[in-house]
Amino acid sequence: MCWCDIVSKAKIGSLKNLGNGMEHSLRFLVEVILGLSILRVIINWIFGI
């Protein structure tokens, strides 16, 4: 096992972590947008706007 193997494994690991982080933030954004749109629909329905 040479140093280039360690470097490539570290790069793959950091890319996986970055991908997981992006996936989580995207999912969070989608949930926020869905929640806001549902809230707006409910508010419009209640106040009849």
N, C-alpha and C positions, 0 to 999 in steps of 0.2 A: 504494500500500500504506500504509494508515493504521495507527495504533497499535492500533486494535481488532482488526485482522487478526492482528497479532503476538501480542496477548494471547490470542485464541481459539486460535491455533496452539499457543501454549505450554500452554494448558489441555488441549488434545487430547493433546499429547505427554506431559504428566505423567499424564493418565488412562491412556494406553496403557502407560506404565512401571509404574504402580500395578497395572494388570490383569496384566501379565506377572509382576510380583513375586508377586501373589496366586496366580497359576496355578502358579508354581514352588513356592511354599511348600505349596500344597494337594497337589501331586504328591509332594513330599517327605514330607508327613504320611501320605499314602496308602501310600507305599513303606515307611515306618517301621511303620505298623500292620500291613501285610501281612507284613512281615518278622518282626515279633513274634509274630503268630498262627501263622505257619509254624514258627517256633522252638518255640513252646509245643506244637504238635502233635507235632513231632519228639521233644521232651523227654518228653512224655506217652507216646509210642510206645516210647521206649527204656526208660523206667522202669516202664512198664505201670501208670501211675496212672489 
